[in-house]
Amino acid sequence: MKKILSYFPFLIILAACSSQPKDFATGADVRIYPDFTDITIPSNIAPVNFMIKDSALKYFTILESEDVKVKISGQKVCIPIRKWRQLTSNDRITVTVFEKSIDGWKKMKPFSIDVSNEIDPYLTYRIIPPSFESYQNISITQRNITSFKEKKVYSNSMVASGTTTQCINCHSFKNWRTDNMQFHIRQLLGGTVLFTKGRLSKLNLKTEKTISAGVYPSWHPTHDYIAYSTNKTFQNIHTINTNRVEVFDDESDLILYNVTDNSISIIENDSTELECYPNWTPDGKTLYYVSAHIGNPTQFKSNGGAVSNLDIRYNLFSKAFEPDTRTWSKKKIVIHADSLQKSITLPRVSPDGRWLMFAMGNQGVFHIWHKDSELYLMDLNDNSYRCLNEINSPDVESYHSWSSNGKWVVFSSRREDGFYTRLYLAYMYDNGFFSKPFLLPQKDPEFSNKFMYSFNIPEFTIEPVKISAKTLASFIKKNEASPVSFEQKKENE
C-alpha cells in the first residue's frame, strides 16, 4: 500500500507539469495496448492503464470527462486512481493522444470510454503454468478489480516442495459470497476443501458407488447442496496439433452432495452417457449440464475409449429438481449439438434466470485449448441461441462467469498469443448483446506480455475471501480427508 501511495503524487506532479501541444497536425487512429478504445467499463473498475504502440519521440495524453481533465506525458499512460475516480463519476471519458515525430506534433483521432453499471469488486481465479510445462506452482488468487490489489487464497507451494506435487482446482462460491467456498486438492494431501458456516472440512467425495471424487461443482442457490460431476479423466499433450492439450473423460456421472447430511446421491449415471459440468438455475429448481452419448460402454472402451474417439460431442440437457424433497424428474435435451457436428460445454445461467451462456466447439468437453471454441448465448424464454460474435475472437474462448447483477461477464481467452489464457470483461448493454470486450486492467500495461502463466476459472464475488491462506495451508496439512455416506437417489417419474 505504501508503494501505491508514494507513486500517485509523482504521477499527479508529472501531469500538472506537462504542457499540451499548441501546434499540431491531424493524425490517424492511435494504437494502444491493451486495446481500451471504444469500450464500456464499470464505474468502479481500476484505471485502464495503457501503452501507446505507435513509434514517436514524445507522447502526451489527455483524458477528460465533463469538468475533469487529466494530462499525462509518456508512452505509458498510468492514471492516478483519485483522478480516475473523478473521471469515472461521469458517463463518458474522451481520450486524446498527441504524438511528436521529427515533423512535429500530431493529434491522433480521439476515442471514448463509456462508463456504466458497477461490477462485483472481487475476482478469484487460478494462476497456472501451461500444463505441458509443470504444475508445481499453482495458486488460487483473488484480485480486487477496483484496484490492483491481489492476494493468494491458497498456493500449492505452501505445502509442497521438491518432487512432491499437488494440483489445486475448481474453486467455487455460493451466490457470489465467500462464506460458502470450496476447492479441490489432488495428489499430495488430497481432498475437497469446504468452508461453510464458519467451519473448514476436507472431504473424500469418492464412494464405492461413484466413479471418483467430485470434480466440477455448482452450489445450489437456496439449499445446502453442491452438484458435482464425477469423472475418470485423461490428458494428451500434442507436439504438432494446434490444439496442444486434449482433456477427455472415459467415464463421467453427476452426483449431489448434501452438506448438512454429509452424503452423496446420484443425479445421473447412465453408462451410455458422459455427463459433465452441472449448473443450477437461480431458483434451484433446474440443473443444466452437458452429456455425450457413447453407446455401449464396453465396446467404447474396447475401441480405445475417449483417447481414440476424439470426435465425441456433448449435448445440452436440463433436469428438474425439487429442493425440499431432493427428487428429480427425467432429463430433457435442450440443444442437440451432435446433430450440428458441434460440442457444448460450460453452461452458466445468468442471475436473473433469463440467459444461459455456453462454449461450443467441434468436439470434446474441455475447450480451453480448442481454437474453434466460441461463446454462445441462449435465451431461456424461448431456447433460441446465437454465437456471440461481438465477444469471440479467432482463438480460444472458454471459461466464463456472470457478475451478481447479470450485467457483466468475465471469460478466458487465448487471443493475445495463442498460448496463455487472459481474462476479458464484457458488458451486456441490451437484450443479450454485449459491448466490445477488454482485457482485465493491470497496473503495468505491459503485464500481460510478460507474465508467463495462465489465468483460468474466473469467479466473481461481492466480498473478499474471509479465511487466510495460512489457515487453509495449516488445516490441509493437519487433516485427512473424511469420508461421506452414499444415499439412494430419489426420482419423480
N, C-alpha and C positions, 0 to 999 in steps of 0.2 A: 504493500500500500504506500510506503514511503517513497518508493521509486516513482510511482504514478504521480503523486502529489508534487514531487520535485520536477517532473517532466513537463507538466502543464504550464507553469509560469514561463518556461523557456519558449514554448510554442506561442503563448499569448504575446510575449515581447517580440518574437520573430514576426508575428502577424502585424503587430502595431507598427513596427519599423519598416515594413515593406511598403513600397510605393507602386501604385497602379500605373502601368504604362499609359502614356498620354497619346503617343503617335503609333499607330499600328495599321496593318492591312487586315483583310478578312481571310481567315483560314477555313479549312475543311473540318470534318468531324474529328474530334480528338479521340485518340486510342488510349484507354486506361486499363489497368489490371488491379484487382478484379473488375469485371465489366459491371459497373453500377449505373450505367447510362439508362435513363428512362425506365426506372424500376419503381415499384411500390414497396415501401418499407413500413414496419410497425413503428409507432411513435416512441416506443421505449427501447428500440434496438441500440446497440453500441454504435459508435461512429463508424461510418463506411469508409475507412481509410483506403486510399488507392494510390497507385503509382502511374505516372504518365509514361506511356510506352514510346511516344514519339521522340526522336533524337533532336535535341536542341541545346543551345548554350545556357539558357536560363529559362525558368518556368515561374509563372505567377498565377494563382488560382483564387477566384472569388466565389464564395458560397453565400447566397442571400435568400432570405425568407421574410417577406414584408419589411419590417423595420430593422431586421437583424442582418448584419453583413460581417463575414469572416474572411480575412485575407491571409493567404499562406504562400510563402516562397518555397521553391524547391521542387524536385521531381517527385518526391514522396509527399503526398497530401495527408498528413496525420492531424485530425481535427481535435482540438481541446474539448473534453467531454462537457464542460459547462457551457461553452459556446454551442456545442452540438445540441444540447437540450433546448437552448433558445431557438435554434433553427427548427427543430422538430416539433415545437409548440404550434407551428403553423402547418397548413395543408400541403404546401409545395415548397421545395428548395430548388433554386436555379443555380447551376454550376457553370462558371465560365473560366476557361483556361487560356492563358496567354503564353505563347512560346517565342523565344528570341533565337534567331539564327544570324548568320553573318549579314543577311539582308535586312535585319531589323525585327521588330515585334510583329506577331500575328495574333489576332483574336480568333480563337477557334470557335466553332459553332457551339453555342451553349446547349446543355442538356438539363433535363429536370428529374427530380426525385419526388414522387408523391408520398405523402405521409398518411397512414390510415390506422385501423384498429390496433390496439396493443396486442402483444404476443405474450405467451407464458414465459416468465423470466428465466426458467432453467431448462437446460437441455442436457440429457445424460446419454452418453454414447460409449462404445467400446473403441479403444485405440489399439491397433494390432498391426504387426508387420505382415507383409504378404505371406500366405500360408506355405508357399513354396520356399520361403527362407527359414523361418522358425516361429515358434510361439512362446519363447522363453520370457518375453517381456510384454505382457498384455495387461491393460488396465481398463477398469470401468471408471470413467471420468465425468464429472459434472461441470458444465460451463454456465456461468451467469451471462446470458446473452445480452443483458442490458449494459454490461461492461465487458472487460476482458479477463475477469477473474475465473480461474479454473482450479478445481481440486480433485484429488483422487478419491473415489468412493471405495475402491479396493484395487489392489495390484497383486498379480501372482508373484512378483519379485519380493513381496513382503514375507512370503513363507517358503518359496522355492529358491534353490541355488544349485550351481554346478550342473550335474547331469539329471537332477530331479526336474520333472516338468509338471506343470499344472495349467490346464486350459480353463478360462472363465468365460461365460457367455450367457446370453438370453436374460439380461436384466429386464425387469418389468415392474410397473406400478399400477395401483388400483385407482381409477378415476383421477389421474393426474396429481395425486397426493403421494407423499413419501412415507406415510405411517403404515402402508402396506407395500412391501418391496420384496422381490425375490430375484435370485440369480443362481446359476449352476456352476459347480466346480467339477471338473473332470480329472481323472487320474489321481495325482497326489492329494490326499485329504478330501476325496471326492464326496459330493452330496449336493442337494439343493438347499441353499441358504434362504431362510424365510424370516422376515422381520415383520411382525404383525402384533397389534395390541401391546406394543412396547416390549415384546419378547423376541429373542433370537432362537431359532432352531435350525438344525441341519438334518435333512431327511434323506432317506434312501427310498425313492419312489418306485423302485423295482419290486414287483411281487412275483410269485410263482406263475401267476396267470397273465402277466403282461410281458411285452417284448423287451422293454428296457425301462430305465428311469424316465421321468418326464423330460421332454425336450423343449418344444416351442410352446410358450404359455399364453394364456389370456385370462385375466382376472374377471370374475363375474362382477357386474357393477353394483348389485344390490345385496348379494348374499356372500357368505364366506366359502366360495368355491373358486377353483382355478381349473380351467380346461387346459390339457396338455396333449400334444402328440407324443407318441412313444415309438421310437424309430430304431431300426438297425441300419446305420448309416456308413457309407464308404466314400472314399475320395480318390480321384485320379488327378494327377498333375501332368499336363501335356507340355511337350517341348516345341511343337510346331503349330498346333491348333491355336487360333487367335483367342478362343475361349480357354484360357490357360488352366483353369481348375474346374473339375466337374464333381459335384457332390450329389449323391443319389442314395435312395433307400431300397433295400431288398425286402424289408417289411416295415409296415407303419400302421398304427392304430390311433384312436383318440381315447383319452381317459379323463375322468373328472376327479379332482382331489377335493375332499371335504375338509377344510381347515379345522373346523370345530371338532369333528369326529376322528380326525387323522386317518381317513380311509380313502381308498381308491375304488372307483367303479368304472365300468366300460361305457363309453359313448358309442363308438363304432369300432368293430374289429372284423369286418368282412375280409376273409382270407384272399378274396379275388381282387381286393382294392388296396391302394396305398393312401390312407387318409393322413392329412397333414394340415398345419397352420390354422388352428381354430381361432375364431374371433367373434366376440359377443356383440349383439346389438345393445344400445344404451338401456333398454328396458330389461335386458337379461332374459328375454323370452325366445330368442332365436340365436342359434350358433351357426355362423358361416364357416366353411372350411373347403379345402380342395382335396381331390382324390383322383388317382389314376387307376384305370381298370387293367389288370394284368392277366385275367383269366385264371386258368388252372395254376395254382402256386407251385405245385411240384414240377410241372412242365416248365414253368417260368424259370425256376432255379436250375433245372437240368440244362436249360438253354443259356446258362450263364448269368441269369438274373439281370439286375439293372445295369451291371457292368457291360453286358453285351447287347442290351436293349436300350440304347441311348435315345430312341425315338419315343420314349414313354411320355405321355401327355396327360396333364391334370385338368379336370373339370371343376367347376364351382358348384358347391352344394350348400343347402341350408337344412337345419333340423330344429323343429320347435321344441321348447323346453318349458316345463312348469317348475319354477324355482322352489316353491314351498314343499312340494312333494317329490321333487327330483325325478320327474317322469319325462320321458322323451317320446316324441312322435316319429313317424317314419321320415327318412331323409327325402329331400326333393332336389332334383337337379335344377340349377339356376342358369348356368351357361355351359353348353356342351362344346367346350373349346376344341376337343379332339376332332370333331367334325369339320373344324376350320383349319386343321393342321397346326393348332396352337396349343399352348400350355399355360395355365393360370397358376399364380402363387401369391402369397401375402395379401389376402383380403383384409381390409381395415375399414370399419364402418365409422362414419362421422358422428360427432357427439349428439347431433340432432336426429340421427337415425335416417336422414334423407339420402345420404350418398355412401357408396362403397367404392373405395379405391383399391386397385389391384395391379400387379405387374403381370404382363403376358409376353411370352417369348415363343420360340419354335418348339422347345421340348424341355422336359425336366421340371424340377421344382425349386432348385437353388440357382436363381437367376443372377446372382451378384457378379458372376463372371461371363454372363451371356450378353454379347454385344447387340443381340437382336431384342433384348428385353426393353419394353416400354411400359409406361404407366397408363392406366385406363381409369375411367370414372363411370360408375353405374348409378343411375337414378333409381332408387328403390321404390319410388312411386309407381313406375311402370316397367322396371327392369331393362330399360334402354341403356346403352352404354356407348362410349366413344373413346378413341385414342386421344390422349392429352398432348396434341401436337405442340401446344404453346409451352409445354414443360419439357418435353422429351428432346433428346439430342441424338447424334449418330452413334453414340457409345452407350454404355450400360446405365440404365436407371433401375433401381431395385428397392431396397427397404425404405418405407415411408410411414409417417405418423401424422396424426391430426393434433392441432392445438386444442385446448379445452373449449375455446369459443367457436371452433369449427371454421375459422376464417383463414387459418394458415396451415400449410403442410410443410414438413421437412422431409427430404428424401436424399438418398445417397446416389452419387453418380460418378462415373469414371471419365466424364467428358473432358477433364483437364488434360490428361496424358494417357489414358487407357490402362494405367497400372494401379493407381491409388484412388480409393473412393473418398470423395469430399462431400460435404453436406451443403445442400441448397435449400433455400426457403422460397415459397411462392404464396401469393395472396389470392384467395377466391373472391373476386370482385362482383360477380354477377351470375347467379343461377348455374353454377357448375363450371364457370370459366375462370381461368387463372391469369394473373399478371406474369410478366417475364420473371423467371426465377433468378435468384442471385446467390452467390457464394456467401456462406456464413462469414461475417466480418471478423477480421483479426487485427490486433494492434499493429503488427508489421504487415504491410500489404503484400510482401513477398513470401510470407509464411508458407502458403500452400505450395509454392515452387520448391521449397527447401525441405519440407517435412516428409520424411520417407516412411510414414506409417499411414494406414487407412483408418478412416472413421466409419463405423457402422452401428446399426441398431440405435438410431437416434430416437429418444423418447422425451416428450415434453413433460414438465411438471410445473405446478404453480408455486412450489416451495422447495427449499433445498433438502437434501438427504439429511436426516436428523442424527444418524449414528455415524461415528467416526471410523475411518479406515483402520486405525489402530485397534479399536474394539472388535471390528469384524475379523481382523487377522488373528487376534488373540483367541477369539471364540472358535474360529476354524481350526486352529492348531490343537486346541484342547478337547474338542468334542468329536466323537464318532457320529456318523450318520445313523439316525434312529429309524427303525422300520415303520411301515404303515400297514394297515389291515386292508383286506380286499372285501368289497361289498358287491353283491349281485346287482346288475343294472335293472332299473325299473322302466318299463316301456309301456306306453299307452298306444296300443294299436288302433 
